[in-house]
Amino acid sequence: MSKKAISWMILILLSLVWGSSFMLMKQGLRAFTSDEVAGLRITIASAFMLPFLIAHYKIDLKKNIKGLLLMGVFGNLIPAFLFTKAETQISSSLTGMLNALTPMFTIMIGMIAFNHKISKNQVLGVLIGFVGAIALVAMGDHENDQTKNIMYSLLVAAATLCYAISVNGIKAYLGHVNSLTATVWSFTLIGPVAAIYLFGFTDVIAHATQHPEGMRSLGFVSILAIVGSALSVVVYNTLIKLSGTVFAASCTYLIPIVAIGWGLFDGEIINLMQVLAVIVIIAGIWMINSSGKSKEIDSIK
C-alpha cells in the first residue's frame, strides 16, 4: 500500500476518533469538573503509556527535550484543560466546529516561528477561515448570551493554537524520533504534573465514588484518554512524518462533521448558519492545503 493511501486512512480514522472526543468530554463532565476531566485524561493516558517506556526509554533527552515539551504541554496538557473548560458553557458540537481553526494556526505558527514560506492563496485561506470562525461564534449557542459564547469560544481557539505549536514543534524537533518513543516520553513528562494536580487539588475521588454517574463518566474519560489521546497521538505523529504538518492538521475537515453528528444525536441544537460558517472555514482550509499541495502532499506519493 502506498504512503498516500496509508496517510488518507490514518487521516479518516483520526477524524472519527477526535470528532467523537468532544462528546466524550461532555459525558465526563456529567460527574466531574472540567479540571478533573482534563486531569484524568492526561493521567490515564500517561499511565497507559508507561509500560511502553521499558522498550522506549533510550532517548537523548537533552537533545529532544524542546520537542517533547512542545508536544506534551502544547499538544496535550494545556488543550485538555481548555477544551473541557469551554464545554462547561458551549456545546460539544460548537467546540468541535471551532476545532477547525487548527490548520490556520498551523500555517501562521509555521510562518512566524519556523520561517515557513506562505503563499498568497494560503494567506487568503487563513483570512477566509477566520471570517468563518467569527461567524460561527456570532451564531453561538442559543442557550448562551453572546459574551459567554465569545469568552468560551476563545478558549477553544487557544487550544487550537496550542495544537498548532505542537504540530510545528513535532515536525521541526522530533522528525528523527520514533513516534511511539516521542509519545511515551511526552506523556512521561506531563503525566506527573497532571496527577499531582488531580489528586492533590481536586475532589476527583469523591466524585468518582459518590456521584451517581461517577463510574460511567470515568469510563467515557478513560476511552477519551486511551484512544483519543495516547494511541491517537502515536498515530498522528506518524501521519505528520508521512505527509507533513498541513496535511496532518487537515483532519479538521472531518472532525466538525463527526462532532455535529454526535451533537445532533445527543439533542444539541445546530442551526443552518453554523453549518454555513463551518463550510466557510473548510473552504479556507482547502485553499491553505491546495496551495501547499506540491510541497507537502507530493511527499506521500
Secondary structure, DSSP 4 states (H G I P E B T S, - for coil): --HHHHHHHHHHHHHHHHHHHHHHHHHHTTTS-HHHHHHHHHHHHHHHHGGGGGTS----HHHHHHHHHIIIIIIIIHHHHHHHHHTTTS-HHHHHHHGGGHHHHHHHHHHHHH-----HHHHHHHHHHHHHHHHHHHH--TTS-HHHHHHHHHHHHHHHHHHHHHHHHHHHHSTTS-HHHHHHHHHHHHHHHHHHHHHHHS-HHHHHHHSTTHHHHHHHHHHHHIIIIIIHHHHHHHHHHHH-HHHHHGGGGTHHHHHHHHHHHTT----HHHHHHHHHHHHHHHHHHHHTHHHHGGGG-
